[in-house]
Amino acid sequence: MTFHRFIAWFSLGLALATAVAIWFVPPVEDFQPDNPFWNGSRQLKEVARITPISSLAELPPSPKGVTLIVIPYREFDGGELELVSHFVDGGGTLVLADDFGWGNQLLEYLGLAARFSGKVLLDPLFNYKSRWLPRVGVAIGDPLTAGLEHLTLNYATVLEGVTPERVLATSSSFSFLDGNGNGLADPGEPLGRQAVMSREAFGEGQVVLLGDPSVFISGMLTGENLKLAENIARTSEAGLYFDQSHLTISNLRHAQDGLRALRGFVFKPPVSVAMVAVVLALVLLPVWRQGSRQE
């Protein structure tokens, strides 16, 4: 075997090995249902029996009794906004969990007054080991908060423009919004109880707002956070869907999507036949050459 042929076969083998490695590496993006690590939502997938969808167009035609969880870290286009509006207006429940994403874009389109503040909620007293992990109290008597006393948040934000009767969870009177990011309660920064979860009516459906999507990751889905996920699943009589299309996509996921597209192309009958013919030709080529030399 010549040096150039060795290099060619070595490069081909290395490319195939790299493709196989990329194919089997689990997703590592935040909130992805197939991510088995602390920042993924595989535990939510198992506990709440969510159905991940890669497009909002995959929602069932009849939204009554259906719940959709959206974590909006990517912007919505006009068609997606219309799909969500139609879903909720027709009787579906939207759980919009956001902190610093695109949740307000959707709320504005729906014409709701509520907004995500976008400022970090800290609590130096009622927290789990850190002021950035505040514990918030929940309302009594709502199906989503049944059996809960508090939730533990992680770098959360708060809700603005919500009426008190719609609030489902609030921070303590010692909490504050850290507008400048220095971790301290400076003069002028809002201090006191803040709404972090609410239920808003829209058409025949409803929108549940939650100022922290981190409650759904495996590293936070314990104790009463886990109970919240179970309650969401229990009240979703016709199915619980999880939107993946507005989560952050890594370069690894782009590569895996490219391999899936290539796989779909390769397994088309005409392409498969052509590839088999090429492989056979490459395998038999040395035999043909040896036969020609003997003649």
N, C-alpha and C positions, 0 to 999 in steps of 0.2 A: 504494500500500500504506500503510495506516494505521500509526501508530507502535506501537500495541498489537499489531497483527498482525506487525510486524517483530520486536518483542521476543519474541513467541511462537515464530516460526520460528528466530530466533537462539538461543533457549534450547534448542529441540529439536536444532538442529545442534550446539551445544556439548555437550549430553548425549550425542549419538551419537559425537562425536569423543572424548570422555572415555572412553566405553565401549570404543571401538576401541583406544585407547591402553592401557587396563587389560588388555584381552584379549591384546595382543601383547607386553606387558612380560614378560621371562623371570622366573621365580621367583628370589628373592634369599635365601630362608631357608637356614640352615646345613644341610648334608648332603643337600639335595634333589637327586635324580638329574638333574633338568632344569635345575638352576642351573649356568650356564656359568662362574661366577666362581670365585675362589680358595676360597671357603668352601662350594662345592657339591660334588656327587659325580658330575658328568657324566663325568669321566674314568674313574671307577670303573665307571660304566654301560657305557662303551665298551670298557674293558680286560677287565673280568670278565664282561661280557655278563649283567648282572643284570636280573632282571625286577621292576620296581617294582610294589608292590601297595598299594592304598589301604585295605585291610581285611584282617585276619588270616583272615577267612572265605574269602579268595581262594586260600589255600594248596591245593595239590593233595591229593586224598583219600588218595593213597599217599605217605607221607613218606620211604620208604626211598631213600637216595641223594640226598635233597634237602637243601639248606642254606638257612637263613633268617638274614639279618642284621637285628638289631633294635637301634636306638639309642633308648632309652626316655626321651625328654624330656617325655612326657605319661603320666599315670597309666593303668594298665590297669583295665578293669572285669572283673567276674567271668567273663563269657563269654569275654573275650580270654585271660584266664589259663588257662581250661580248654582253649581252642584250642591254645595253645602247649604245654601239658602233654601233650595228646593227640598233637601233632605230634612232640615229642621222644620220648615213650614208644613211639611206633610206629616209630621208627628214623631220624627226622630229626636233622639237626645244627643247633643253634641257636648262632649267633655273637652273643653279647650284649656289645655295646661300649658302655660307660658310664663316666662320671666323676662327674657330680653330678646324675644323673637318677633314674629310678624303677627301676633295675635290681634293687635289693634287694627290692622288692615282688615281683618275679617269682621271685627266688631263694628267698624265704621260702615262696611258694606251692608251689614245686617240692620243698621240703623239703631243699634243699642247704645245707651249712654255710658255704659261701663267701659273702663279702660284699664290696661295693665300699666302701673306706674313706671316700671323700668328702673326704679331705684332699689337698692338692696335693703332688705329688712334685717335688722340686727336686734338681738335681745340679750343684754348682759346678765340677766337674772334667770329667766325661764328659758332654758336651752338644754341641748344635749352636748355637754363638754365644751361648747364653743358658742360665742355670740352669733356666729354665722349659721348656726344650726338651731334656730328658735323652735320652741314648742308652742303651738297655738291651740286654743280651746275651740271646741265645736258646739254647734247648736244641738239641742235635744229635740227628738221627735221627727227628724227627717230620715227617710229610708237610707240615704247615703251615709249618714253619721251614726246609724244605729249601732250600739255597743261600743262607741268610741268616747273617750274623754279628751283626747288631744291628738294632734298630728305633729310629726317632727319634719321640719323643712330643711333645705340645704341651699344656701345662697338664693333665697326666694325674693320675690317682689310682692307688692300689694295691689289691691284693686281700688280704683277711683270711680266715682260716679254711680255707686250702687246704693240702693235704699236699705235701711237697716233690716226690714222684714225679709229681705232676700238673702241676707248674709248667712252662710253656713259655718264659717270659721273665722276667728279673729285672734290677733296677737295679744300679748299681755299689755298692761298699762306701762310697762317699763321698756317696751320696744321703741325703736326709732328707725327712720329711713336715712341711710348713709349716702347722702347725695354726692359728696366729694371723694368717697372711697377711702377715708382715713381711719375708718373703724371706730370713730368717736361721735358722740351726740353733740354736734356743734350748734351754736345759736342759729335759729332759723330753720333747722332741719325738723320735720314733723316728728313729734314725740307722743307716744300713747297708743291706744288700741287702733289696729288697722285691719280692715277686711282682707282676707286672703282666699276666701272661697265663697261663691254665691251661686244662686240659681236664677236665671233670667228667662222669662217667657218669650216665645217667638212663634207666632202662628199657632199651629196645633202641637208644636213641640216645645223644647226647652234647651237652654244653653247653660251648662254648668261650667263656671270659671274657676280655675285653680292657679294661684300665683306661683306654682313651683312644680314643674314636670319631674323633678328629681325624686318625688315620692314613688315613682313607678320603676326606678332602676333597682337592680337586685341588691345593691349595697344599702339601700334605704327601705326596701320592701320587707320590713319586719314589724312585729308588734301591731300597733294600731294603724300604721300605714298599710300593712297587709290586710287588715280588716276593711279598710276603705276600698281596696281593690276587690275584695270579695263582695262587698256591698254593691259596687258598680256592676259586677258580673251578675249578681242576684237580681238586680232590677232591670237587666237587659234581657227581657223575655224572648225576643226574637233574634238575638245575636249581638255579640260585642265585636266591633271591628277596630283595627288599629292602623292608622294611616302612616305608611312609611315614606310616602313621596315628599314629605316636607321636613324630613330629617337631614342633617348634614351628611354628605356623601364624601368618603375618603378616596384617595387615589387607588387604594386596594379595591374598593368596591367598584370603581370605574373599570379597573382591569378585569375583575370577575364578570362584570356585565359584558365586557367586550368578548371574553371567552365564551360566555353563554350564547352571544350572538353568532360567534364563529362556529360553535357547536351546532346551532340550529341550521346554519348554512351548509356545513359539511355533511350533515345527515339527510339533506335533500337527495332523493334517488339519483338524479343525473350527476350530481357532484360526487356522491359516494362511488358510483360506477367508474367515473373518471379517475378518482383517487386510487381505487383498487387496480385499475389498469396501469397507472403510473408506477405504483409500488411493485407490481409484478414485473414490469419492464426493467426497473432498477435491480430487482433480485435476479432476474434471468439474464441480464446484460453480460455479466462475466462468463456465464455458461455459453452464450452465443459467441462471445469473442474467442473463447477457448476452442469451440468447435470450428470456427473459421480458420484459426491458426493450424489446427490438425489437418484440415483439408489442404 
